[in-house]
Structure formats: C-alpha cells, structure tokens
C-alpha cells in the first residue's frame, strides 16, 4: 500500500518526501481535532475497574 502511494506522488524524491510528510501531518491533525473529540464521550478512560 505504501509503495503504491509513493509511486503515485509526483516529483522527485525530495518532493515526494515533503508531500508525504504534509499528508501525514494533515491526517494527524484531522484525527486530533475532529475524530478524537467525537470519540471521547464513548471512551471512558477515567473509570477504573480495580477496587481497593
């Protein structure tokens, strides 16, 4: 899959590397600011199941 993406990116190796870095940064930003806030109510991280 990554090879397919790498071959589809335009330009030389430096341009491909820059484009791939930007694509990864955009994916991380979308997850951080859009997806994770939507999932936060469904994931209860502060409820523990261990009782003392």
C-alpha positions in Angstrom: 0.0 0.0 0.0 2.7 2.5 0.9 4.6 1.6 -2.3 1.5 2.4 -4.3 1.1 5.7 -2.6 4.8 6.5 -3.0 4.6 5.7 -6.8 1.6 8.0 -7.2 3.2 11.0 -5.6 4.5 13.5 -8.2 8.0 14.8 -8.4 11.5 13.8 -7.3 12.3 12.0 -4.1 12.6 15.3 -2.1 9.2 16.5 -3.3 7.7 13.1 -2.6 9.1 13.1 0.9 7.8 16.6 1.5 4.4 15.7 0.1 4.2 12.5 2.2 5.2 14.5 5.3 2.4 17.0 4.7 -0.1 14.2 4.1 0.8 12.6 7.4 0.6 15.9 9.2 -2.9 16.5 7.7 -4.0 13.0 8.7 -2.8 13.5 12.3 -4.5 16.9 12.5 -7.8 15.6 11.3 -7.6 12.7 13.8 -6.6 15.0 16.7 -9.1 17.9 16.1 -12.1 16.1 14.5 -12.1 12.3 15.2 -10.8 12.0 18.7 -13.1 14.7 20.2 -16.1 12.8 18.7 -14.9 9.5 20.2 -14.1 10.9 23.6 -17.5 10.5 25.1 -17.6 6.9 24.1 -14.2 6.1 25.6 -14.2 6.2 29.4 -10.5 6.4 30.4 -11.1 7.8 33.9 -13.3 4.9 35.1 -11.2 2.2 36.7 -12.3 -1.4 37.3 -9.7 -2.2 40.0 -11.2 -1.9 43.5 -9.2 -1.4 46.6 
